[in-house]
């Protein structure tokens, strides 16, 4: 896995930072741009499904997979100095291939339309390298939201670190989507885009997408800062 996507290697002054600058952990501290926070939206599950693992294609022990383009979603959760954040919880949620969320305000009146084989929500605890993995579907457009997107929330130590969403790079709906257009800075828009590419060895048309997430201070950093302050 690449350490960090090239388009994200921006200095705050607008310069591009080469991959070699990340060879030494902690070098150029606070140089990585944070992933922009965005609205949680109205459809964070109001009742979590019984199955909340990182495979959204299969619900519990069902043999029938969800409808949609199967996507292997990977990435890392990093702090602004480029250090991986381990044991962070990442949650994702998205509508199914028929544009239905697992929220009673949405699925309640679309039950005949809903894909009951799509989990709609998943969780994963990051590894020691800050890595996460989900098997899900490529997001689709939703009524009123022409840009296909996946919502996500990062948590650690009982605290929410970031709530945001990411989009399909190059999708024509991005230009008409109110949330995407709300990101006035073109760099912020770039920081919320993910590239979906075919998995060459797949015989069923699977896709791969990688999306790295940069958050601000973690609870561990806050505790360390508190200790330093108290010892002064």
NUZA-191384 format. One record per residue (C-alpha): residue number from 1; x, y, z. Coordinates in pm, whole numbers. Example, Ala and Ser with C-alpha at 12.3 -4.5 7.8 and 13.67 -1.06 7.14 Angstrom:
% residues 2
<1,<1230,-450,780>>;
<2,<1367,-106,714>>;
//
This chain:
% residues 232
<1,<0,0,0>>;
<2,<137,342,-92>>;
<3,<215,559,208>>;
<4,<2,847,92>>;
<5,<-171,933,-237>>;
<6,<27,1181,-446>>;
<7,<-261,1428,-472>>;
<8,<-265,1458,-92>>;
<9,<100,1555,-60>>;
<10,<32,1926,-39>>;
<11,<208,2167,193>>;
<12,<-14,2435,337>>;
<13,<166,2683,116>>;
<14,<47,2493,-193>>;
<15,<377,2317,-272>>;
<16,<384,1949,-361>>;
<17,<576,1732,-116>>;
<18,<751,1431,-269>>;
<19,<717,1078,-130>>;
<20,<1076,1087,-3>>;
<21,<977,1347,254>>;
<22,<779,1079,436>>;
<23,<1068,837,468>>;
<24,<1147,946,824>>;
<25,<854,908,1064>>;
<26,<764,1240,1219>>;
<27,<953,1447,961>>;
<28,<776,1765,847>>;
<29,<539,1742,1144>>;
<30,<190,1885,1090>>;
<31,<240,1903,715>>;
<32,<-28,1656,606>>;
<33,<-355,1824,528>>;
<34,<-644,1706,740>>;
<35,<-936,1533,573>>;
<36,<-1215,1793,567>>;
<37,<-1505,1727,804>>;
<38,<-1845,1706,641>>;
<39,<-2206,1660,741>>;
<40,<-2307,1330,896>>;
<41,<-2624,1345,692>>;
<42,<-2969,1235,804>>;
<43,<-2916,862,762>>;
<44,<-2658,746,1015>>;
<45,<-2835,425,1123>>;
<46,<-3098,495,1387>>;
<47,<-3092,123,1467>>;
<48,<-2768,-61,1404>>;
<49,<-2794,-391,1215>>;
<50,<-2715,-711,1405>>;
<51,<-2419,-759,1172>>;
<52,<-2174,-467,1195>>;
<53,<-1852,-627,1070>>;
<54,<-1637,-500,780>>;
<55,<-1802,-714,511>>;
<56,<-2111,-529,393>>;
<57,<-2171,-767,103>>;
<58,<-2288,-1057,318>>;
<59,<-2531,-1019,608>>;
<60,<-2467,-1266,889>>;
<61,<-2448,-1616,736>>;
<62,<-2654,-1544,425>>;
<63,<-2543,-1708,101>>;
<64,<-2686,-1430,-116>>;
<65,<-2454,-1132,-170>>;
<66,<-2566,-772,-204>>;
<67,<-2641,-621,-544>>;
<68,<-2373,-385,-674>>;
<69,<-2012,-358,-785>>;
<70,<-1809,-531,-516>>;
<71,<-1537,-300,-391>>;
<72,<-1237,-370,-168>>;
<73,<-1194,-47,26>>;
<74,<-861,5,202>>;
<75,<-669,291,353>>;
<76,<-486,426,654>>;
<77,<-584,658,934>>;
<78,<-299,899,1007>>;
<79,<-231,1201,1223>>;
<80,<-105,1524,1070>>;
<81,<259,1421,1120>>;
<82,<203,1106,913>>;
<83,<199,866,1208>>;
<84,<-54,579,1185>>;
<85,<-333,574,1442>>;
<86,<-381,220,1567>>;
<87,<-693,85,1736>>;
<88,<-906,364,1596>>;
<89,<-1259,264,1503>>;
<90,<-1375,355,1155>>;
<91,<-1744,326,1075>>;
<92,<-1883,352,723>>;
<93,<-2242,370,602>>;
<94,<-2394,412,258>>;
<95,<-2711,344,63>>;
<96,<-2755,17,-121>>;
<97,<-2743,-19,-501>>;
<98,<-3112,75,-510>>;
<99,<-3044,402,-321>>;
<100,<-3190,297,16>>;
<101,<-3022,357,355>>;
<102,<-3073,134,658>>;
<103,<-3251,412,844>>;
<104,<-3619,385,922>>;
<105,<-3682,733,779>>;
<106,<-3559,603,444>>;
<107,<-3605,226,436>>;
<108,<-3937,250,619>>;
<109,<-4118,362,304>>;
<110,<-3892,182,55>>;
<111,<-3908,-173,192>>;
<112,<-4003,-325,-142>>;
<113,<-3709,-147,-302>>;
<114,<-3443,-212,-34>>;
<115,<-3168,-469,-89>>;
<116,<-3207,-681,226>>;
<117,<-2874,-849,150>>;
<118,<-2674,-529,190>>;
<119,<-2549,-460,541>>;
<120,<-2535,-83,487>>;
<121,<-2306,-16,784>>;
<122,<-1975,-158,904>>;
<123,<-1698,-111,1159>>;
<124,<-1327,-187,1167>>;
<125,<-1048,-133,1421>>;
<126,<-726,-15,1259>>;
<127,<-406,-220,1273>>;
<128,<-75,-112,1423>>;
<129,<-6,54,1087>>;
<130,<-334,244,1096>>;
<131,<-478,30,817>>;
<132,<-843,-56,762>>;
<133,<-1033,-277,518>>;
<134,<-1396,-311,408>>;
<135,<-1569,-516,144>>;
<136,<-1862,-316,19>>;
<137,<-2017,-189,-305>>;
<138,<-1921,106,-519>>;
<139,<-2146,389,-399>>;
<140,<-2435,504,-613>>;
<141,<-2618,836,-642>>;
<142,<-2906,907,-406>>;
<143,<-3214,1126,-475>>;
<144,<-3101,1480,-408>>;
<145,<-2736,1372,-392>>;
<146,<-2603,1324,-748>>;
<147,<-2251,1244,-622>>;
<148,<-2214,880,-510>>;
<149,<-2056,880,-165>>;
<150,<-1965,678,142>>;
<151,<-2005,831,486>>;
<152,<-1749,760,756>>;
<153,<-1680,837,1120>>;
<154,<-1351,793,1308>>;
<155,<-1354,724,1683>>;
<156,<-1093,657,1947>>;
<157,<-1097,654,2325>>;
<158,<-1470,714,2336>>;
<159,<-1435,1034,2133>>;
<160,<-1539,1117,1778>>;
<161,<-1233,1241,1587>>;
<162,<-1385,1304,1245>>;
<163,<-1712,1269,1056>>;
<164,<-1697,1307,681>>;
<165,<-1767,1138,347>>;
<166,<-1577,1061,30>>;
<167,<-1672,1055,-336>>;
<168,<-1593,880,-663>>;
<169,<-1324,1074,-844>>;
<170,<-1432,1185,-1191>>;
<171,<-1803,1112,-1145>>;
<172,<-2014,1367,-1338>>;
<173,<-2253,1405,-1044>>;
<174,<-1982,1566,-834>>;
<175,<-2023,1896,-1015>>;
<176,<-2394,1913,-921>>;
<177,<-2374,1786,-563>>;
<178,<-2435,2044,-291>>;
<179,<-2199,1882,-40>>;
<180,<-1913,1857,-290>>;
<181,<-1972,2213,-407>>;
<182,<-1970,2323,-44>>;
<183,<-1598,2240,-39>>;
<184,<-1483,2574,-176>>;
<185,<-1112,2495,-169>>;
<186,<-1017,2271,-466>>;
<187,<-758,2097,-248>>;
<188,<-1029,2006,4>>;
<189,<-1232,1858,-280>>;
<190,<-932,1653,-389>>;
<191,<-890,1527,-34>>;
<192,<-1238,1373,-45>>;
<193,<-1204,1187,-376>>;
<194,<-1125,816,-415>>;
<195,<-1027,635,-734>>;
<196,<-1210,309,-805>>;
<197,<-1012,74,-1029>>;
<198,<-1083,-278,-1159>>;
<199,<-914,-569,-981>>;
<200,<-725,-732,-1267>>;
<201,<-744,-1088,-1136>>;
<202,<-1115,-1068,-1054>>;
<203,<-1351,-1271,-1272>>;
<204,<-1663,-1097,-1141>>;
<205,<-1565,-734,-1201>>;
<206,<-1453,-641,-851>>;
<207,<-1308,-298,-782>>;
<208,<-1042,-162,-547>>;
<209,<-1036,180,-385>>;
<210,<-790,332,-141>>;
<211,<-870,630,79>>;
<212,<-632,759,345>>;
<213,<-776,973,624>>;
<214,<-587,1238,820>>;
<215,<-730,1346,1155>>;
<216,<-624,1602,1412>>;
<217,<-526,1537,1772>>;
<218,<-614,1199,1921>>;
<219,<-714,1133,2286>>;
<220,<-367,984,2345>>;
<221,<-205,1307,2225>>;
<222,<-434,1511,2449>>;
<223,<-336,1301,2751>>;
<224,<34,1338,2674>>;
<225,<-5,1714,2633>>;
<226,<-190,1726,2965>>;
<227,<97,1546,3138>>;
<228,<354,1784,2989>>;
<229,<150,2084,3100>>;
<230,<106,1952,3454>>;
<231,<481,1891,3486>>;
<232,<574,2247,3397>>;
//
